[in-house]
Amino acid sequence: MIIDLNLVKLLIEKKAEDGNYLFSAYKIEKESGFSRDVLSKLRSGNKDLNNITLGKIIDLSNFAEKHKNEL
């Protein structure tokens, strides 16, 4: 398995034209199991991606790969 951290970062940061995040924290949590609270902290800059466990990075990576065409 190869983890594309650039794709994960894009998933976390990308916003739609209306200014909202492309994927809601709820959707990401529901489909991947990644905590909305942690995602919110990542998006606000209160938590660094480097401090997330590998297992959770894999969860985000799998979600990002599944929705790659939408990113």
Biopython code that builds the backbone (N, CA, C, O; Angstrom):
import numpy as np
from Bio.PDB.StructureBuilder import StructureBuilder

atoms = [
    (1, "MET", "N", (0.841, -1.181, 0.000)),
    (1, "MET", "CA", (0.000, 0.000, 0.000)),
    (1, "MET", "C", (0.885, 1.243, 0.000)),
    (1, "MET", "O", (1.848, 1.342, 0.760)),
    (2, "ILE", "N", (0.544, 2.164, -0.848)),
    (2, "ILE", "CA", (1.243, 3.449, -0.908)),
    (2, "ILE", "C", (0.276, 4.532, -0.435)),
    (2, "ILE", "O", (-0.854, 4.630, -0.914)),
    (3, "ILE", "N", (0.736, 5.330, 0.503)),
    (3, "ILE", "CA", (-0.086, 6.424, 1.018)),
    (3, "ILE", "C", (0.345, 7.709, 0.339)),
    (3, "ILE", "O", (1.507, 8.106, 0.422)),
    (4, "ASP", "N", (-0.591, 8.355, -0.332)),
    (4, "ASP", "CA", (-0.324, 9.623, -1.004)),
    (4, "ASP", "C", (-0.679, 10.756, -0.041)),
    (4, "ASP", "O", (-1.838, 11.160, 0.051)),
    (5, "LEU", "N", (0.326, 11.265, 0.675)),
    (5, "LEU", "CA", (0.061, 12.323, 1.658)),
    (5, "LEU", "C", (-0.434, 13.606, 1.012)),
    (5, "LEU", "O", (-1.185, 14.361, 1.629)),
    (6, "ASN", "N", (-0.022, 13.859, -0.222)),
    (6, "ASN", "CA", (-0.528, 15.052, -0.919)),
    (6, "ASN", "C", (-2.030, 14.944, -1.142)),
    (6, "ASN", "O", (-2.755, 15.931, -1.017)),
    (7, "LEU", "N", (-2.492, 13.747, -1.470)),
    (7, "LEU", "CA", (-3.927, 13.517, -1.663)),
    (7, "LEU", "C", (-4.668, 13.654, -0.330)),
    (7, "LEU", "O", (-5.769, 14.201, -0.281)),
    (8, "VAL", "N", (-4.065, 13.159, 0.737)),
    (8, "VAL", "CA", (-4.669, 13.283, 2.071)),
    (8, "VAL", "C", (-4.767, 14.762, 2.457)),
    (8, "VAL", "O", (-5.799, 15.206, 2.961)),
    (9, "LYS", "N", (-3.702, 15.515, 2.223)),
    (9, "LYS", "CA", (-3.719, 16.950, 2.531)),
    (9, "LYS", "C", (-4.779, 17.672, 1.707)),
    (9, "LYS", "O", (-5.470, 18.557, 2.211)),
    (10, "LEU", "N", (-4.903, 17.290, 0.437)),
    (10, "LEU", "CA", (-5.919, 17.884, -0.428)),
    (10, "LEU", "C", (-7.315, 17.588, 0.111)),
    (10, "LEU", "O", (-8.178, 18.465, 0.126)),
    (11, "LEU", "N", (-7.532, 16.369, 0.546)),
    (11, "LEU", "CA", (-8.813, 15.982, 1.139)),
    (11, "LEU", "C", (-9.142, 16.862, 2.339)),
    (11, "LEU", "O", (-10.277, 17.312, 2.496)),
    (12, "ILE", "N", (-8.157, 17.099, 3.172)),
    (12, "ILE", "CA", (-8.361, 17.879, 4.393)),
    (12, "ILE", "C", (-8.612, 19.356, 4.082)),
    (12, "ILE", "O", (-9.434, 19.993, 4.740)),
    (13, "GLU", "N", (-7.919, 19.898, 3.096)),
    (13, "GLU", "CA", (-7.911, 21.343, 2.871)),
    (13, "GLU", "C", (-8.830, 21.852, 1.763)),
    (13, "GLU", "O", (-9.211, 23.022, 1.784)),
    (14, "LYS", "N", (-9.197, 21.010, 0.797)),
    (14, "LYS", "CA", (-9.900, 21.510, -0.392)),
    (14, "LYS", "C", (-11.309, 22.001, -0.072)),
    (14, "LYS", "O", (-12.085, 21.351, 0.628)),
    (15, "LYS", "N", (-11.597, 23.167, -0.615)),
    (15, "LYS", "CA", (-12.922, 23.766, -0.438)),
    (15, "LYS", "C", (-13.635, 23.858, -1.780)),
    (15, "LYS", "O", (-13.005, 23.956, -2.833)),
    (16, "ALA", "N", (-14.942, 23.823, -1.720)),
    (16, "ALA", "CA", (-15.782, 23.981, -2.904)),
    (16, "ALA", "C", (-15.884, 25.469, -3.229)),
    (16, "ALA", "O", (-15.394, 26.314, -2.480)),
    (17, "GLU", "N", (-16.516, 25.773, -4.337)),
    (17, "GLU", "CA", (-16.668, 27.170, -4.764)),
    (17, "GLU", "C", (-17.430, 28.009, -3.751)),
    (17, "GLU", "O", (-17.219, 29.218, -3.661)),
    (18, "ASP", "N", (-18.320, 27.374, -2.985)),
    (18, "ASP", "CA", (-19.110, 28.129, -2.009)),
    (18, "ASP", "C", (-18.345, 28.411, -0.713)),
    (18, "ASP", "O", (-18.876, 29.045, 0.198)),
    (19, "GLY", "N", (-17.093, 27.940, -0.634)),
    (19, "GLY", "CA", (-16.270, 28.206, 0.539)),
    (19, "GLY", "C", (-16.318, 27.132, 1.603)),
    (19, "GLY", "O", (-15.519, 27.153, 2.539)),
    (20, "ASN", "N", (-17.242, 26.190, 1.477)),
    (20, "ASN", "CA", (-17.311, 25.068, 2.411)),
    (20, "ASN", "C", (-16.319, 23.990, 1.982)),
    (20, "ASN", "O", (-15.938, 23.914, 0.813)),
    (21, "TYR", "N", (-15.910, 23.169, 2.926)),
    (21, "TYR", "CA", (-15.021, 22.069, 2.574)),
    (21, "TYR", "C", (-15.727, 21.131, 1.616)),
    (21, "TYR", "O", (-16.930, 20.899, 1.727)),
    (22, "LEU", "N", (-14.969, 20.596, 0.677)),
    (22, "LEU", "CA", (-15.527, 19.710, -0.339)),
    (22, "LEU", "C", (-16.196, 18.488, 0.295)),
    (22, "LEU", "O", (-17.262, 18.051, -0.140)),
    (23, "PHE", "N", (-15.550, 17.948, 1.331)),
    (23, "PHE", "CA", (-16.125, 16.827, 2.069)),
    (23, "PHE", "C", (-16.322, 17.248, 3.514)),
    (23, "PHE", "O", (-15.387, 17.707, 4.171)),
    (24, "SER", "N", (-17.529, 17.091, 3.998)),
    (24, "SER", "CA", (-17.801, 17.467, 5.387)),
    (24, "SER", "C", (-17.086, 16.507, 6.334)),
    (24, "SER", "O", (-16.797, 15.362, 5.988)),
    (25, "ALA", "N", (-16.813, 16.998, 7.516)),
    (25, "ALA", "CA", (-16.190, 16.167, 8.542)),
    (25, "ALA", "C", (-17.099, 14.980, 8.864)),
    (25, "ALA", "O", (-16.625, 13.878, 9.141)),
    (26, "TYR", "N", (-18.400, 15.218, 8.825)),
    (26, "TYR", "CA", (-19.354, 14.138, 9.096)),
    (26, "TYR", "C", (-19.218, 13.018, 8.068)),
    (26, "TYR", "O", (-19.166, 11.844, 8.434)),
    (27, "LYS", "N", (-19.159, 13.375, 6.780)),
    (27, "LYS", "CA", (-19.045, 12.376, 5.715)),
    (27, "LYS", "C", (-17.751, 11.585, 5.842)),
    (27, "LYS", "O", (-17.741, 10.362, 5.703)),
    (28, "ILE", "N", (-16.655, 12.299, 6.108)),
    (28, "ILE", "CA", (-15.369, 11.623, 6.241)),
    (28, "ILE", "C", (-15.406, 10.665, 7.436)),
    (28, "ILE", "O", (-14.943, 9.528, 7.342)),
    (29, "GLU", "N", (-15.956, 11.130, 8.548)),
    (29, "GLU", "CA", (-16.039, 10.279, 9.731)),
    (29, "GLU", "C", (-16.920, 9.058, 9.477)),
    (29, "GLU", "O", (-16.566, 7.940, 9.849)),
    (30, "LYS", "N", (-18.051, 9.276, 8.850)),
    (30, "LYS", "CA", (-19.004, 8.197, 8.612)),
    (30, "LYS", "C", (-18.409, 7.118, 7.707)),
    (30, "LYS", "O", (-18.599, 5.926, 7.949)),
    (31, "GLU", "N", (-17.689, 7.539, 6.666)),
    (31, "GLU", "CA", (-17.161, 6.571, 5.709)),
    (31, "GLU", "C", (-15.806, 5.991, 6.088)),
    (31, "GLU", "O", (-15.471, 4.879, 5.679)),
    (32, "SER", "N", (-15.022, 6.737, 6.869)),
    (32, "SER", "CA", (-13.660, 6.271, 7.148)),
    (32, "SER", "C", (-13.411, 5.925, 8.610)),
    (32, "SER", "O", (-12.481, 5.184, 8.926)),
    (33, "GLY", "N", (-14.239, 6.458, 9.497)),
    (33, "GLY", "CA", (-14.008, 6.255, 10.920)),
    (33, "GLY", "C", (-13.052, 7.268, 11.531)),
    (33, "GLY", "O", (-12.752, 7.197, 12.723)),
    (34, "PHE", "N", (-12.570, 8.210, 10.726)),
    (34, "PHE", "CA", (-11.658, 9.242, 11.219)),
    (34, "PHE", "C", (-12.468, 10.294, 11.976)),
    (34, "PHE", "O", (-13.474, 10.792, 11.473)),
    (35, "SER", "N", (-12.030, 10.621, 13.169)),
    (35, "SER", "CA", (-12.761, 11.511, 14.068)),
    (35, "SER", "C", (-13.008, 12.909, 13.486)),
    (35, "SER", "O", (-12.095, 13.548, 12.963)),
    (36, "ARG", "N", (-14.254, 13.365, 13.587)),
    (36, "ARG", "CA", (-14.596, 14.734, 13.158)),
    (36, "ARG", "C", (-13.839, 15.757, 13.978)),
    (36, "ARG", "O", (-13.405, 16.782, 13.451)),
    (37, "ASP", "N", (-13.678, 15.492, 15.251)),
    (37, "ASP", "CA", (-12.976, 16.413, 16.142)),
    (37, "ASP", "C", (-11.523, 16.591, 15.702)),
    (37, "ASP", "O", (-11.030, 17.716, 15.622)),
    (38, "VAL", "N", (-10.851, 15.504, 15.422)),
    (38, "VAL", "CA", (-9.454, 15.579, 14.986)),
    (38, "VAL", "C", (-9.369, 16.266, 13.624)),
    (38, "VAL", "O", (-8.474, 17.078, 13.390)),
    (39, "LEU", "N", (-10.294, 15.943, 12.734)),
    (39, "LEU", "CA", (-10.307, 16.588, 11.414)),
    (39, "LEU", "C", (-10.503, 18.095, 11.544)),
    (39, "LEU", "O", (-9.855, 18.876, 10.847)),
    (40, "SER", "N", (-11.388, 18.489, 12.427)),
    (40, "SER", "CA", (-11.609, 19.914, 12.666)),
    (40, "SER", "C", (-10.335, 20.587, 13.173)),
    (40, "SER", "O", (-10.013, 21.703, 12.763)),
    (41, "LYS", "N", (-9.614, 19.911, 14.063)),
    (41, "LYS", "CA", (-8.349, 20.458, 14.572)),
    (41, "LYS", "C", (-7.292, 20.546, 13.481)),
    (41, "LYS", "O", (-6.511, 21.497, 13.446)),
    (42, "LEU", "N", (-7.264, 19.566, 12.596)),
    (42, "LEU", "CA", (-6.330, 19.615, 11.471)),
    (42, "LEU", "C", (-6.652, 20.796, 10.564)),
    (42, "LEU", "O", (-5.761, 21.530, 10.136)),
    (43, "ARG", "N", (-7.941, 20.965, 10.280)),
    (43, "ARG", "CA", (-8.356, 22.037, 9.372)),
    (43, "ARG", "C", (-8.117, 23.419, 9.957)),
    (43, "ARG", "O", (-7.855, 24.369, 9.219)),
    (44, "SER", "N", (-8.203, 23.538, 11.261)),
    (44, "SER", "CA", (-8.002, 24.846, 11.900)),
    (44, "SER", "C", (-6.532, 25.123, 12.211)),
    (44, "SER", "O", (-6.174, 26.231, 12.611)),
    (45, "GLY", "N", (-5.685, 24.111, 12.027)),
    (45, "GLY", "CA", (-4.262, 24.286, 12.298)),
    (45, "GLY", "C", (-3.872, 24.014, 13.733)),
    (45, "GLY", "O", (-2.726, 24.246, 14.117)),
    (46, "ASN", "N", (-4.814, 23.520, 14.539)),
    (46, "ASN", "CA", (-4.532, 23.223, 15.941)),
    (46, "ASN", "C", (-3.912, 21.843, 16.148)),
    (46, "ASN", "O", (-3.542, 21.486, 17.266)),
    (47, "LYS", "N", (-3.802, 21.078, 15.079)),
    (47, "LYS", "CA", (-3.181, 19.754, 15.140)),
    (47, "LYS", "C", (-2.418, 19.548, 13.843)),
    (47, "LYS", "O", (-2.856, 19.993, 12.783)),
    (48, "ASP", "N", (-1.284, 18.877, 13.925)),
    (48, "ASP", "CA", (-0.440, 18.648, 12.763)),
    (48, "ASP", "C", (-0.638, 17.226, 12.241)),
    (48, "ASP", "O", (-0.759, 16.284, 13.025)),
    (49, "LEU", "N", (-0.670, 17.076, 10.942)),
    (49, "LEU", "CA", (-0.852, 15.770, 10.316)),
    (49, "LEU", "C", (0.249, 14.798, 10.733)),
    (49, "LEU", "O", (0.022, 13.589, 10.782)),
    (50, "ASN", "N", (1.426, 15.312, 11.029)),
    (50, "ASN", "CA", (2.542, 14.464, 11.452)),
    (50, "ASN", "C", (2.302, 13.802, 12.806)),
    (50, "ASN", "O", (3.009, 12.860, 13.166)),
    (51, "ASN", "N", (1.323, 14.280, 13.552)),
    (51, "ASN", "CA", (1.032, 13.720, 14.872)),
    (51, "ASN", "C", (-0.148, 12.747, 14.860)),
    (51, "ASN", "O", (-0.650, 12.362, 15.915)),
    (52, "ILE", "N", (-0.581, 12.359, 13.680)),
    (52, "ILE", "CA", (-1.692, 11.421, 13.538)),
    (52, "ILE", "C", (-1.107, 10.014, 13.366)),
    (52, "ILE", "O", (-0.101, 9.841, 12.679)),
    (53, "THR", "N", (-1.726, 9.025, 13.978)),
    (53, "THR", "CA", (-1.212, 7.656, 13.874)),
    (53, "THR", "C", (-1.322, 7.135, 12.440)),
    (53, "THR", "O", (-2.179, 7.560, 11.665)),
    (54, "LEU", "N", (-0.437, 6.212, 12.119)),
    (54, "LEU", "CA", (-0.408, 5.639, 10.774)),
    (54, "LEU", "C", (-1.750, 5.017, 10.404)),
    (54, "LEU", "O", (-2.213, 5.160, 9.272)),
    (55, "GLY", "N", (-2.364, 4.341, 11.338)),
    (55, "GLY", "CA", (-3.659, 3.717, 11.058)),
    (55, "GLY", "C", (-4.709, 4.725, 10.634)),
    (55, "GLY", "O", (-5.500, 4.457, 9.729)),
    (56, "LYS", "N", (-4.722, 5.873, 11.275)),
    (56, "LYS", "CA", (-5.696, 6.914, 10.932)),
    (56, "LYS", "C", (-5.344, 7.580, 9.598)),
    (56, "LYS", "O", (-6.231, 7.961, 8.834)),
    (57, "ILE", "N", (-4.045, 7.715, 9.327)),
    (57, "ILE", "CA", (-3.622, 8.249, 8.022)),
    (57, "ILE", "C", (-4.076, 7.296, 6.913)),
    (57, "ILE", "O", (-4.508, 7.736, 5.847)),
    (58, "ILE", "N", (-3.975, 6.003, 7.168)),
    (58, "ILE", "CA", (-4.435, 5.013, 6.190)),
    (58, "ILE", "C", (-5.937, 5.148, 5.966)),
    (58, "ILE", "O", (-6.405, 5.056, 4.831)),
    (59, "ASP", "N", (-6.700, 5.367, 7.047)),
    (59, "ASP", "CA", (-8.149, 5.576, 6.905)),
    (59, "ASP", "C", (-8.441, 6.760, 5.994)),
    (59, "ASP", "O", (-9.285, 6.675, 5.102)),
    (60, "LEU", "N", (-7.730, 7.874, 6.226)),
    (60, "LEU", "CA", (-7.925, 9.063, 5.387)),
    (60, "LEU", "C", (-7.483, 8.799, 3.953)),
    (60, "LEU", "O", (-8.144, 9.223, 3.006)),
    (61, "SER", "N", (-6.372, 8.103, 3.799)),
    (61, "SER", "CA", (-5.855, 7.794, 2.469)),
    (61, "SER", "C", (-6.843, 6.937, 1.686)),
    (61, "SER", "O", (-7.068, 7.178, 0.500)),
    (62, "ASN", "N", (-7.428, 5.945, 2.335)),
    (62, "ASN", "CA", (-8.417, 5.094, 1.669)),
    (62, "ASN", "C", (-9.633, 5.902, 1.237)),
    (62, "ASN", "O", (-10.145, 5.716, 0.133)),
    (63, "PHE", "N", (-10.092, 6.794, 2.102)),
    (63, "PHE", "CA", (-11.225, 7.663, 1.759)),
    (63, "PHE", "C", (-10.857, 8.542, 0.570)),
    (63, "PHE", "O", (-11.636, 8.672, -0.374)),
    (64, "ALA", "N", (-9.674, 9.146, 0.614)),
    (64, "ALA", "CA", (-9.227, 10.034, -0.465)),
    (64, "ALA", "C", (-9.114, 9.278, -1.784)),
    (64, "ALA", "O", (-9.516, 9.788, -2.829)),
    (65, "GLU", "N", (-8.574, 8.077, -1.739)),
    (65, "GLU", "CA", (-8.460, 7.264, -2.965)),
    (65, "GLU", "C", (-9.841, 6.938, -3.523)),
    (65, "GLU", "O", (-10.045, 6.966, -4.737)),
    (66, "LYS", "N", (-10.778, 6.632, -2.652)),
    (66, "LYS", "CA", (-12.146, 6.292, -3.077)),
    (66, "LYS", "C", (-12.804, 7.493, -3.775)),
    (66, "LYS", "O", (-13.597, 7.315, -4.700)),
    (67, "HIS", "N", (-12.478, 8.702, -3.336)),
    (67, "HIS", "CA", (-13.113, 9.916, -3.862)),
    (67, "HIS", "C", (-12.136, 10.754, -4.702)),
    (67, "HIS", "O", (-12.340, 11.953, -4.893)),
    (68, "LYS", "N", (-11.095, 10.118, -5.191)),
    (68, "LYS", "CA", (-10.026, 10.811, -5.919)),
    (68, "LYS", "C", (-10.557, 11.651, -7.084)),
    (68, "LYS", "O", (-10.074, 12.759, -7.320)),
    (69, "ASN", "N", (-11.535, 11.134, -7.802)),
    (69, "ASN", "CA", (-12.083, 11.844, -8.967)),
    (69, "ASN", "C", (-12.809, 13.125, -8.580)),
    (69, "ASN", "O", (-12.971, 14.024, -9.405)),
    (70, "GLU", "N", (-13.244, 13.209, -7.336)),
    (70, "GLU", "CA", (-13.952, 14.399, -6.869)),
    (70, "GLU", "C", (-12.997, 15.466, -6.334)),
    (70, "GLU", "O", (-13.375, 16.627, -6.174)),
    (71, "LEU", "N", (-11.772, 15.065, -6.063)),
    (71, "LEU", "CA", (-10.785, 16.010, -5.534)),
    (71, "LEU", "C", (-10.141, 16.742, -6.694)),
    (71, "LEU", "O", (-9.275, 17.591, -6.485)),
]
sb = StructureBuilder()
sb.init_structure("model")
sb.init_model(0)
sb.init_chain("A")
sb.init_seg("    ")
for serial, (resi, resn, name, xyz) in enumerate(atoms, 1):
    if name == "N":
        sb.init_residue(resn, " ", resi, " ")
    sb.init_atom(name, np.array(xyz, "f"), 0.0, 1.0, " ", f" {name:<3s}", serial, name[0])
structure = sb.get_structure()
